[in-house]
């Protein structure tokens, strides 16, 4: 089975569920880490400008954060 994401993959945010400081839909970045564990499924991302200063990781869960590869 192939991993859903690999370091170096380019992604675009569809939905960011961070309730305090979400990234806008359309924000892009490069995957640095991918944890595919069924309960965590967390992406570490180097965000592109103007979000490059952000450290936000995305946790992919049903009804939560969603991204697409670009």
N, CA, C and O of each residue as an XYZ file, in Angstrom:
280
protein
N       0.833     -1.186      0.000
C       0.000      0.000      0.000
C       0.879      1.250      0.000
O       1.797      1.366      0.811
N       0.600      2.171     -0.897
C       1.377      3.398     -0.978
C       0.932      4.391      0.096
O      -0.255      4.451      0.417
N       1.858      5.167      0.655
C       1.453      6.194      1.624
C       0.626      7.263      0.920
O       0.793      7.502     -0.276
N      -0.258      7.898      1.663
C      -1.077      8.961      1.085
C      -0.235     10.186      0.755
O      -0.481     10.871     -0.238
N       0.761     10.458      1.596
C       1.636     11.604      1.390
C       3.070     11.166      1.645
O       3.324     10.215      2.385
N       3.996     11.871      1.022
C       5.421     11.644      1.236
C       6.083     12.996      1.427
O       5.613     13.993      0.880
N       7.177     13.051      2.203
C       7.915     14.312      2.297
C       8.263     14.803      0.892
O       8.716     14.036      0.043
N       8.042     16.083      0.672
C       8.293     16.689     -0.633
C       7.036     16.871     -1.462
O       7.046     17.637     -2.425
N       5.929     16.175     -1.106
C       4.666     16.378     -1.819
C       4.191     17.808     -1.622
O       4.344     18.381     -0.543
N       3.617     18.376     -2.665
C       3.014     19.710     -2.583
C       1.530     19.539     -2.295
O       0.872     18.677     -2.878
N       1.002     20.370     -1.385
C      -0.405     20.275     -1.009
C      -1.073     21.652     -1.032
O      -0.415     22.690     -0.957
N      -2.397     21.621     -1.139
C      -3.220     22.830     -1.052
C      -4.297     22.563     -0.011
O      -4.910     21.495     -0.008
N      -4.531     23.535      0.880
C      -5.551     23.406      1.914
C      -6.936     23.542      1.294
O      -7.201     24.486      0.549
N      -7.820     22.593      1.606
C      -9.225     22.680      1.229
C      -9.998     23.228      2.422
O     -10.790     24.161      2.284
N      -9.760     22.635      3.615
C     -10.398     23.070      4.854
C      -9.375     22.968      5.977
O      -8.695     21.950      6.100
N      -9.255     24.011      6.800
C      -8.426     23.983      8.003
C      -9.357     24.216      9.183
O     -10.015     25.252      9.275
N      -9.405     23.240     10.085
C     -10.373     23.302     11.183
C      -9.835     23.945     12.457
O     -10.517     23.919     13.481
N      -8.624     24.524     12.426
C      -8.082     25.190     13.611
C      -9.034     26.320     14.012
O      -9.220     27.276     13.259
N      -9.625     26.208     15.179
C     -10.660     27.173     15.569
C     -10.118     28.536     15.969
O     -10.865     29.515     15.974
N      -8.831     28.624     16.306
C      -8.276     29.890     16.776
C      -7.593     30.692     15.679
O      -7.688     31.919     15.657
N      -6.906     30.012     14.768
C      -6.135     30.714     13.737
C      -6.002     29.828     12.499
O      -4.903     29.375     12.178
N      -7.119     29.577     11.796
C      -7.055     28.654     10.652
C      -6.310     29.236      9.459
O      -6.256     30.451      9.271
N      -5.741     28.352      8.664
C      -5.184     28.759      7.385
C      -6.338     28.890      6.400
O      -7.304     28.131      6.483
N      -6.256     29.842      5.465
C      -7.341     29.976      4.492
C      -7.302     28.858      3.456
O      -6.241     28.311      3.156
N      -8.467     28.528      2.918
C      -8.522     27.577      1.806
C      -7.650     28.123      0.689
O      -7.668     29.321      0.405
N      -6.891     27.245      0.061
C      -5.996     27.648     -1.014
C      -4.554     27.825     -0.589
O      -3.673     27.909     -1.445
N      -4.278     27.885      0.736
C      -2.893     27.992      1.206
C      -2.134     26.751      0.730
O      -2.691     25.654      0.699
N      -0.874     26.925      0.363
C      -0.075     25.823     -0.171
C       1.189     25.621      0.646
O       1.627     26.506      1.382
N       1.763     24.434      0.498
C       3.002     24.127      1.192
C       3.581     22.801      0.742
O       3.038     22.133     -0.138
N       4.695     22.431      1.361
C       5.404     21.196      1.052
C       5.407     20.310      2.289
O       5.759     20.763      3.377
N       5.020     19.058      2.130
C       4.977     18.109      3.239
C       6.401     17.840      3.735
O       7.291     17.531      2.943
N       6.608     17.961      5.050
C       7.896     17.626      5.664
C       7.809     16.319      6.432
O       8.785     15.572      6.509
N       6.628     16.038      7.007
C       6.421     14.799      7.765
C       5.001     14.315      7.542
O       4.079     15.112      7.365
N       4.836     12.998      7.554
C       3.501     12.409      7.421
C       3.407     11.250      8.391
O       4.187     10.301      8.309
N       2.450     11.322      9.317
C       2.186     10.238     10.250
C       0.850      9.626      9.833
O      -0.199     10.221     10.079
N       0.870      8.433      9.197
C      -0.352      7.839      8.676
C      -1.139      7.027      9.695
O      -2.111      6.369      9.324
N      -0.752      7.050     10.968
C      -1.455      6.265     11.986
C      -2.943      6.591     11.932
O      -3.307      7.767     11.898
N      -3.813      5.581     11.922
C      -5.257      5.823     11.764
C      -5.862      6.796     12.766
O      -6.842      7.466     12.440
N      -5.316      6.898     13.972
C      -5.894      7.790     14.971
C      -5.292      9.194     14.938
O      -5.846     10.121     15.529
N      -4.156      9.353     14.247
C      -3.469     10.648     14.254
C      -3.461     11.287     12.866
O      -3.933     12.414     12.715
N      -2.952     10.617     11.876
C      -2.875     11.096     10.494
C      -2.505     12.575     10.432
O      -3.311     13.409     10.021
N      -1.280     12.889     10.844
C      -0.862     14.278     10.963
C       0.190     14.642      9.924
O       1.134     13.888      9.690
N       0.016     15.809      9.303
C       0.950     16.338      8.316
C       1.758     17.480      8.908
O       1.196     18.411      9.484
N       3.076     17.410      8.766
C       3.954     18.547      9.033
C       4.232     19.217      7.702
O       4.531     18.533      6.723
N       4.141     20.546      7.640
C       4.212     21.251      6.363
C       5.070     22.502      6.467
O       4.969     23.261      7.431
N       5.926     22.709      5.452
C       6.595     24.004      5.256
C       5.648     24.827      4.399
O       5.489     24.559      3.208
N       5.021     25.824      5.002
C       4.029     26.631      4.295
C       4.696     27.645      3.392
O       5.770     28.158      3.708
N       4.056     27.935      2.262
C       4.527     28.970      1.342
C       4.101     30.340      1.859
O       3.188     30.446      2.678
N       4.771     31.396      1.372
C       4.384     32.772      1.699
C       2.948     32.991      1.237
O       2.560     32.450      0.201
N       2.170     33.739      1.944
C       2.484     34.561      3.105
C       2.344     33.819      4.439
O       2.325     34.458      5.492
N       2.247     32.500      4.415
C       2.052     31.718      5.647
C       3.333     31.025      6.114
O       3.280     30.178      7.005
N       4.475     31.368      5.529
C       5.737     30.679      5.799
C       6.141     30.713      7.271
O       6.874     29.836      7.728
N       5.675     31.708      8.014
C       6.019     31.819      9.436
C       5.209     30.845     10.298
O       5.541     30.653     11.468
N       4.166     30.231      9.757
C       3.272     29.367     10.531
C       3.915     28.024     10.833
O       4.637     27.478      9.998
N       3.662     27.493     12.003
C       4.148     26.185     12.418
C       3.015     25.160     12.462
O       3.225     24.023     12.887
N       1.821     25.552     12.028
C       0.632     24.716     12.150
C       0.780     23.389     11.410
O       1.114     23.356     10.225
N       0.526     22.293     12.132
C       0.443     20.968     11.531
C      -1.039     20.675     11.314
O      -1.884     21.153     12.070
N      -1.348     19.906     10.303
C      -2.736     19.557     10.019
C      -2.994     18.112     10.421
O      -2.198     17.226     10.111
N      -4.101     17.876     11.106
C      -4.509     16.532     11.482
C      -5.720     16.171     10.632
O      -6.776     16.794     10.736
N      -5.553     15.159      9.795
C      -6.595     14.779      8.857
C      -7.551     13.795      9.518
O      -7.191     12.649      9.785
N      -8.756     14.249      9.777
C      -9.795     13.424     10.399
C     -11.104     13.687      9.660
O     -11.256     14.709      8.991
N     -12.035     12.764      9.785
C     -13.334     12.941      9.156
C     -13.968     14.231      9.663
O     -14.073     14.445     10.871
N     -14.386     15.082      8.743
C     -15.009     16.336      9.118
C     -14.040     17.399      9.586
O     -14.470     18.459     10.040
N     -12.730     17.145      9.487
C     -11.737     18.114      9.957
C     -10.939     18.674      8.796
O     -11.504     19.020      7.758
N      -9.616     18.766      8.969
C      -8.752     19.322      7.948
C      -8.783     18.463      6.679
O      -8.822     17.234      6.738
N      -8.762     19.146      5.537
C      -8.701     18.439      4.262
C      -7.708     19.161      3.348
O      -7.675     20.391      3.297
N      -6.913     18.391      2.641
C      -5.943     18.930      1.692
C      -5.984     18.114      0.407
O      -6.478     16.986      0.389
N      -5.463     18.693     -0.658
C      -5.277     17.985     -1.909
C      -3.822     18.106     -2.304
O      -3.150     19.072     -1.945
N      -3.337     17.122     -3.044
C      -1.984     17.222     -3.614
C      -2.047     18.094     -4.848
O      -3.031     18.074     -5.589
N      -0.985     18.863     -5.066
C      -0.917     19.694     -6.275
C       0.329     19.357     -7.054
O       0.576     19.944     -8.108
